[in-house]
């Protein structure tokens, strides 16, 4: 699976907070792939790109922890198993902080 992290917030990418990412996925799978805790309170946000961005296709998942100032773009069609290995980390997450300062899910 390819996971790309960027030191950006949701305001800086073409993400639709009400859209579901394309492909087969679950909330827990996407959030876990981004390195966040799906059980965090408040929970992380999962959105979808509404237009292609930096080589990522429209409909790719955007998983964000805005309190941390980074987000992950995940191509959902690439999710094949429950074991994840990021292909490239543009801005590594700070361990232990993402789960505490995550933001609410988009509804």
ZAFIBA-986132 format. One record per residue (C-alpha): y, z, x; residue in three letters; residue number from 1. Coordinates in Angstrom, 3 decimals. Each point is the difference from the previous one (the first is absolute). Example, Ala and Ser with C-alpha at 12.3 -4.5 7.8 and 13.67 -1.06 7.14 Angstrom:
REM residues 2
<torti y="-4.500" z="7.800" x="12.300" aa="Ala" i="1"/>
<torti y="3.440" z="-0.660" x="1.370" aa="Ser" i="2"/>
END
This chain:
REM residues 107
<torti y="0.000" z="0.000" x="0.000" aa="Unk" i="1"/>
<torti y="3.485" z="-0.767" x="1.188" aa="Unk" i="2"/>
<torti y="2.645" z="2.640" x="-0.503" aa="Unk" i="3"/>
<torti y="3.537" z="-0.562" x="1.188" aa="Unk" i="4"/>
<torti y="2.459" z="2.887" x="0.218" aa="Unk" i="5"/>
<torti y="3.745" z="-0.414" x="0.100" aa="Unk" i="6"/>
<torti y="2.775" z="2.537" x="0.661" aa="Unk" i="7"/>
<torti y="1.678" z="-0.906" x="-3.299" aa="Unk" i="8"/>
<torti y="0.464" z="1.359" x="-3.504" aa="Unk" i="9"/>
<torti y="-0.811" z="-1.644" x="-3.330" aa="Unk" i="10"/>
<torti y="3.651" z="-0.985" x="-0.340" aa="Unk" i="11"/>
<torti y="-0.383" z="-2.336" x="2.997" aa="Unk" i="12"/>
<torti y="-2.962" z="-2.088" x="-1.241" aa="Unk" i="13"/>
<torti y="-0.510" z="-2.172" x="-3.097" aa="Unk" i="14"/>
<torti y="-2.256" z="2.540" x="-1.730" aa="Unk" i="15"/>
<torti y="-0.504" z="0.312" x="-3.755" aa="Unk" i="16"/>
<torti y="-0.743" z="3.629" x="-0.860" aa="Unk" i="17"/>
<torti y="-1.433" z="-0.947" x="-3.395" aa="Unk" i="18"/>
<torti y="-2.347" z="-2.731" x="1.249" aa="Unk" i="19"/>
<torti y="-3.614" z="0.447" x="1.023" aa="Unk" i="20"/>
<torti y="-1.086" z="-1.579" x="3.296" aa="Unk" i="21"/>
<torti y="-2.286" z="-3.042" x="-0.199" aa="Unk" i="22"/>
<torti y="-3.715" z="0.330" x="0.751" aa="Unk" i="23"/>
<torti y="-2.672" z="2.635" x="-0.396" aa="Unk" i="24"/>
<torti y="1.234" z="3.494" x="0.849" aa="Unk" i="25"/>
<torti y="0.420" z="3.574" x="-1.136" aa="Unk" i="26"/>
<torti y="2.977" z="2.271" x="0.462" aa="Unk" i="27"/>
<torti y="-2.021" z="2.336" x="2.240" aa="Unk" i="28"/>
<torti y="-1.221" z="-2.905" x="2.151" aa="Unk" i="29"/>
<torti y="3.490" z="-1.393" x="0.602" aa="Unk" i="30"/>
<torti y="1.605" z="3.377" x="0.652" aa="Unk" i="31"/>
<torti y="-2.837" z="1.016" x="2.333" aa="Unk" i="32"/>
<torti y="0.249" z="-3.312" x="1.876" aa="Unk" i="33"/>
<torti y="3.697" z="0.690" x="0.557" aa="Unk" i="34"/>
<torti y="-0.893" z="3.365" x="1.527" aa="Unk" i="35"/>
<torti y="1.331" z="2.107" x="-2.860" aa="Unk" i="36"/>
<torti y="-1.647" z="2.656" x="-2.150" aa="Unk" i="37"/>
<torti y="-0.655" z="-1.240" x="-3.569" aa="Unk" i="38"/>
<torti y="0.037" z="3.627" x="-1.193" aa="Unk" i="39"/>
<torti y="3.453" z="0.732" x="1.466" aa="Unk" i="40"/>
<torti y="2.631" z="1.494" x="-2.275" aa="Unk" i="41"/>
<torti y="2.038" z="-1.970" x="-0.783" aa="Unk" i="42"/>
<torti y="-2.337" z="-2.965" x="0.551" aa="Unk" i="43"/>
<torti y="0.762" z="-3.127" x="2.071" aa="Unk" i="44"/>
<torti y="1.354" z="-3.169" x="-1.629" aa="Unk" i="45"/>
<torti y="-2.051" z="-3.181" x="-0.343" aa="Unk" i="46"/>
<torti y="1.953" z="-3.162" x="-0.830" aa="Unk" i="47"/>
<torti y="-0.383" z="-3.756" x="0.546" aa="Unk" i="48"/>
<torti y="2.040" z="-2.613" x="1.815" aa="Unk" i="49"/>
<torti y="1.747" z="-2.246" x="-2.548" aa="Unk" i="50"/>
<torti y="0.587" z="-2.725" x="2.596" aa="Unk" i="51"/>
<torti y="-1.432" z="-0.859" x="3.431" aa="Unk" i="52"/>
<torti y="1.427" z="2.191" x="2.752" aa="Unk" i="53"/>
<torti y="-0.489" z="-0.059" x="3.809" aa="Unk" i="54"/>
<torti y="-3.161" z="-2.077" x="-0.354" aa="Unk" i="55"/>
<torti y="-1.472" z="2.190" x="-2.762" aa="Unk" i="56"/>
<torti y="-0.843" z="-1.759" x="-3.274" aa="Unk" i="57"/>
<torti y="1.509" z="0.708" x="-3.381" aa="Unk" i="58"/>
<torti y="-2.174" z="2.611" x="-1.719" aa="Unk" i="59"/>
<torti y="-0.909" z="1.898" x="3.199" aa="Unk" i="60"/>
<torti y="-0.062" z="3.776" x="-0.401" aa="Unk" i="61"/>
<torti y="2.915" z="2.092" x="1.175" aa="Unk" i="62"/>
<torti y="-0.886" z="3.652" x="0.551" aa="Unk" i="63"/>
<torti y="2.955" z="2.201" x="0.734" aa="Unk" i="64"/>
<torti y="0.927" z="3.445" x="1.107" aa="Unk" i="65"/>
<torti y="3.793" z="-0.337" x="-0.268" aa="Unk" i="66"/>
<torti y="0.646" z="3.535" x="1.207" aa="Unk" i="67"/>
<torti y="-1.494" z="-1.085" x="3.302" aa="Unk" i="68"/>
<torti y="1.915" z="-3.287" x="0.269" aa="Unk" i="69"/>
<torti y="-3.028" z="-2.284" x="0.390" aa="Unk" i="70"/>
<torti y="-2.267" z="-2.072" x="-2.192" aa="Unk" i="71"/>
<torti y="-3.248" z="-1.929" x="0.288" aa="Unk" i="72"/>
<torti y="-0.724" z="-3.533" x="-1.192" aa="Unk" i="73"/>
<torti y="-3.666" z="-0.574" x="-0.863" aa="Unk" i="74"/>
<torti y="-1.646" z="-3.239" x="-1.054" aa="Unk" i="75"/>
<torti y="-2.253" z="1.282" x="-2.797" aa="Unk" i="76"/>
<torti y="-2.440" z="-2.907" x="0.197" aa="Unk" i="77"/>
<torti y="-0.893" z="1.305" x="3.465" aa="Unk" i="78"/>
<torti y="-1.283" z="3.347" x="-1.306" aa="Unk" i="79"/>
<torti y="-3.764" z="-0.158" x="0.413" aa="Unk" i="80"/>
<torti y="-1.149" z="3.528" x="0.779" aa="Unk" i="81"/>
<torti y="1.159" z="3.598" x="0.063" aa="Unk" i="82"/>
<torti y="0.462" z="0.052" x="3.796" aa="Unk" i="83"/>
<torti y="3.402" z="-1.163" x="1.153" aa="Unk" i="84"/>
<torti y="1.406" z="-0.950" x="3.381" aa="Unk" i="85"/>
<torti y="3.618" z="-1.103" x="0.215" aa="Unk" i="86"/>
<torti y="0.286" z="-3.353" x="1.780" aa="Unk" i="87"/>
<torti y="3.551" z="0.685" x="1.110" aa="Unk" i="88"/>
<torti y="2.266" z="3.001" x="-0.324" aa="Unk" i="89"/>
<torti y="3.662" z="-0.989" x="0.161" aa="Unk" i="90"/>
<torti y="1.150" z="3.557" x="-0.606" aa="Unk" i="91"/>
<torti y="-2.692" z="2.667" x="0.267" aa="Unk" i="92"/>
<torti y="0.076" z="2.719" x="-2.609" aa="Unk" i="93"/>
<torti y="0.681" z="3.537" x="1.060" aa="Unk" i="94"/>
<torti y="-3.248" z="1.892" x="-0.647" aa="Unk" i="95"/>
<torti y="0.201" z="2.866" x="-2.440" aa="Unk" i="96"/>
<torti y="3.395" z="-0.849" x="-1.443" aa="Unk" i="97"/>
<torti y="-0.728" z="-2.987" x="-2.251" aa="Unk" i="98"/>
<torti y="-2.102" z="1.931" x="-2.509" aa="Unk" i="99"/>
<torti y="2.616" z="2.726" x="-0.406" aa="Unk" i="100"/>
<torti y="2.987" z="-2.286" x="-0.453" aa="Unk" i="101"/>
<torti y="-1.503" z="-2.885" x="-1.946" aa="Unk" i="102"/>
<torti y="1.672" z="-1.306" x="-3.131" aa="Unk" i="103"/>
<torti y="-1.194" z="-0.528" x="-3.551" aa="Unk" i="104"/>
<torti y="-2.250" z="-2.833" x="-1.168" aa="Unk" i="105"/>
<torti y="1.593" z="-2.977" x="-1.689" aa="Unk" i="106"/>
<torti y="-1.020" z="-0.227" x="-3.629" aa="Unk" i="107"/>
END
